[in-house]
Structures are given as structure tokens and as C-alpha cells.
Amino acid sequence: MGAIALHARASQDYEDKLAATQKLLIQAASSFAPLKQASSLGAEDVVITHLINSLELDIPVFVLETGALHQETLDLLDRTRSGSRAPVEVYRPVQESVIQFVGREGKDAMYRSIELRKACCGIRKMEPLERALAGQKAWITGLRREQSNARAEVPQVDTSEARAKINPLANWSWGDVWHYIQANDVDYNPLHDQFFPSIGCAPCTRAISLGEDFRAGRWWWEQEAAKECGLHVKNEEKAAA
């Protein structure tokens, strides 16, 4: 059974949520410009990209191509770039940094310690993210409150840092996301059909089993408290870490 058949269940207030999300994106395009959408090409992000295109908003999309993504994700990236009205930018890590890290620590370093895993994320995600967001006033993400305890209080508009973060699907359910995908025939990552609700780098992502937490397949060998790569950690939390 595919992800649509399993999950596409709209909330009673889905239409209100959709209208509010469309209004927020339209407002963000003018009030927070320049801004970009950060896309991991997961279910939430393909919904947002579809909304940006359908509303004909001048919001570029960027993808962090870490050099360790699943082939299914890379294939979706190619299809997205060819079919999107909004430009889709691709940012890759500094190749020399990757070579030095792998040469020093090995290709499976992320499994040995949280520090090494975060170092890998730093090279493959955090540094390219800074390049992607240079000069931007805000960025758009697919964060939802339902995704994890750490994200339970995510606001739709977060202005607590110098660069605002727009989370247009913050109050959407997983069923809402898949209802939108079904209703609008949105192209999505086929790994979702293989029980991957959250998709990152191939070495750090696995399918989940019935009853497991939404993000249980990400860095599954670590404790729950550590399960963020740093992309959505606030500056004061980074300093404390």
C-alpha cells in the first residue's frame, strides 16, 4: 500500500488551513523578500514548492545535495528542476572538505559518535546552507508541529532570529500533507511508499515500523534528544551545545 492510500486523510479544517497557508506564502513573498524555500524534497517540501508554483510566487527553491542522498531523491531533484516554474538551486558541500573528513574519519564515521555525525552534517549541510541563505531576509521550511516533540511549538512565522523562518505547514497534519499531494497529483519521493516518512542522507535514514515515532528512522542509533542535524537549531541552542 502506497503512502497516499495510507495517509491521505484531510482534517476537518483542511480548507481553512490551506487558505491560510496560501495567504501566508503570498504575504511572505512581499514582506520578507528576499527569501527562499529550503527543500529536502520530502512530502512537506514538495507541497510547498507546488504551492509556490501554483501561486506564481517569485520565491526560489534550494536543495542541499549532500553527496550522500538516495538515488530516489536525486531522481526527484532532476524532475523538480525540469518541471518547476520557480528556479531550483542546488548547493553542494566543498568537495575537499568531504574528502579530508572521509579520509581522516572513514565513510562510516557518523555511526561512531554524535560529534562525528554532527561534524559530517556540518560539512555536508550546514556550510552549504549558509551559502544558500547568504543575503536572504527569510527562509521557508516544511517544519510541522506534529513531526517531533522538539518541533511541537513551531510557529508559522518565527522572527526570533535575525533571519526569519516561515513554516507555512506548521499546523498541518500528516494526513493533510498527503491529501494535498493526492488532490493535486504532486510528484513525491517513492521512498515514502517504502515507509520512509522523513528522508535525509542514505546512511542516516531507514524505514520505520508500525508504531514508531515519525523521525525514528533518522539517526536511529542515537538518543532522541540529539536527532537534529543543526539546520533547525536556534543560535542560542547552538551556543549552548
N, C-alpha and C positions, 0 to 999 in steps of 0.2 A: 504493500500500500504506500503510495507516494505522500509527500508532505502536504499537498493540498487536501487530499482526502482525509488525512489525519487531523489537520489543524485548522482548516478554513472555517471558522465559526465567528461571525461578526458579533460584537457586543450590541446590546440594545441601543446604546447611544453612539454607534459607529458613525452614522451620518453626521452627527454633531462634531465628533472628533475629527472626521475628515475635513469638514468645512473649516474648523479652527486651524487645522494644520495647513491647509491651503492659504488661509488668511495670514498665518504666521510667516510662511515662506515668502509671500508677496511683500509683506512689511519688511522682512529681513533683507530682501534684495535691494531695498532702497535705504532703509535706516541703518543697516550695518555694513554697507558696501565700503571697501571691497571685502568679499568673503568667498569662501569655497566650501564645497561639501567633501568631507573625508569619507571615502567609501572602502570598506573591506570586501565589497561585493557579496556580503551576506544578505539575508532576506530583508532586513530593515533598510539597508542601504540601497538595494535595487528599487524598493518602493519610493524612497526619497528622490533618487535620480529620475524615476519615472514621473513623479510629481513636478520636479523642476522642468523636465522637458515638456510635459503636457501643459504647464502654465506658461511656457516660453519665457522662463526667467533667465537672466544673464548671470548665472551662477556656475562657475567652472567646477568640475568634479576632479578629485585626485585620488589615486590609488598608490599605496606603498607596496611596490613589488619587491619583496624582501630577498628574493633569490631562493626562497625555501617554500614557496606556495605549492599547493596541489595543482596537478595538471588541469583538473576541472575548473579551478579558479582562474588559471591563466587563459583557458579557452573562453570563459565567460568575459574576462577582461577584453579579449580581442573582439568578441561580439558587441560588447558595450561600446567600445571605441568606434566601431564602424557604424553603429546604429543610433548614437546619441546626438541630439541637437546641441546640447551643452558640450563644450570641449572636455575631454577626459585626459588629464595629465598623469603621467606615470613617473614616480620618484623611486630611485633605486639606491641602495647603500653604496658607500665608497668602496669600490672593489678591493683596494689594497688593504683597507681595514678588515674586511671579511677574511681575506687570505691570511693576514697576520694572526687574527684571532683563531681561526681554524687550525693554522699551523702550530700555534702555541698550545691550544687547549683541546684540539680534536673536534671532529664534527658532531660528537655527542656530548659536548661539554654541558649543555643545558640540563642534562639529567644528573649531573654530579653535585650541583649546589644551586640555591636560589640566586646567589651572587653571580655565578657564571651565566645562568639563564637570563638574568636581567642585563648583564653585560652584552649578551647576544642581542637582546631586544634593543638595547641602546644603539648598537651599530646598525642593525637591520631596520629599525622602526623610528627610534627617537630622533636620530640625527637627520634622516630624510624628512621626517615630519617638520622639523624646524625650517628646513629649506622650502618645503611645500607651503608653509604658513608665513613665510617672510613677507612683511608688508601688509598682511591681512588684518582687518579690524575684527573679524569674527570667523568662526567656522561652524559647519553644520555636521552633526553626528547622528547616528542611529541609536543612541542610548535610550533604553526604556527602563522604567522603574521595576518592572516585573523580572528583569534579567538576573538580578542578584541582590543580596542584602546590601552590598556596597553601593548599589545604584538605586536603592528604594526611595531616596529623596530627590532624585534628579529633577530639576526644574525644566520647564520648556525653554526658558531663556536664563542663562547663567552669566551674570555680569560681575561675578566676584573676583575675576582676574582682569588683567589689562586687555586681553583678547577675549571677547565674548564667545560663549558657546551656545549654539542654538540646537535644541533637542526636540524637533517637531513631533516625534513619535513617543515622547516621554510617557504619556498616559495611555498609549495603545496596548492592547493585549496581543499575545502571540497569535491568537485567533483572528484579530483584526488585520494583522500584517498579512496573513495568508489569505484572508478574504479579499483584500485589495489585490494581491497577486493573481488570484483566480479571476476576479471580476474584470481585471484589466489585461489579462494574458501577459503578465510581466515575465520576462526571461529570468531564470534564477539558477543558482548553483545546484547541479544534480546531487551534490553531496548531502543536501538537505533531505533528499529522498532515502538516504542511507543512514539516517538518524544522527546527522551532524547538525544540531541547531546553531552552534557557534563555531565558525570556521576561521582558523588562523593559519600559521605555518604548519606544513605537513608533519614535522617531527613533534610538534607540540599540540596536536589536535587528534582526538579519537572520537568514534561514535559513542553515544551514551545508551544506557539501558533503561527500560521502563522504570519510572520512579526516581531516576537520578536527577540531580539538580541541573538546571538549564546549561550552566557553564562547567559541568563536571568533566566534560571532555577536553577542557583547556588546562594544560599543565597539571594533569591528573595525579602526578606523583608528588605534588606539593600540598601544603595545608591551604585551606580555604582563604585565609587572611592574605595570602600572597598572590592571589590569582588576578593580577593586573600586570600588563606589560609596561605601564607608565604613560601611555597615551592619554588616559583619562584620570590621572592623579594630579591633584591640585599642587601648586607650588609649595604651599606650607607643608603638605604631606611629604613631598619630595625632600624638603629640607630636613624634616624630622627623621626620614629614613636614612 
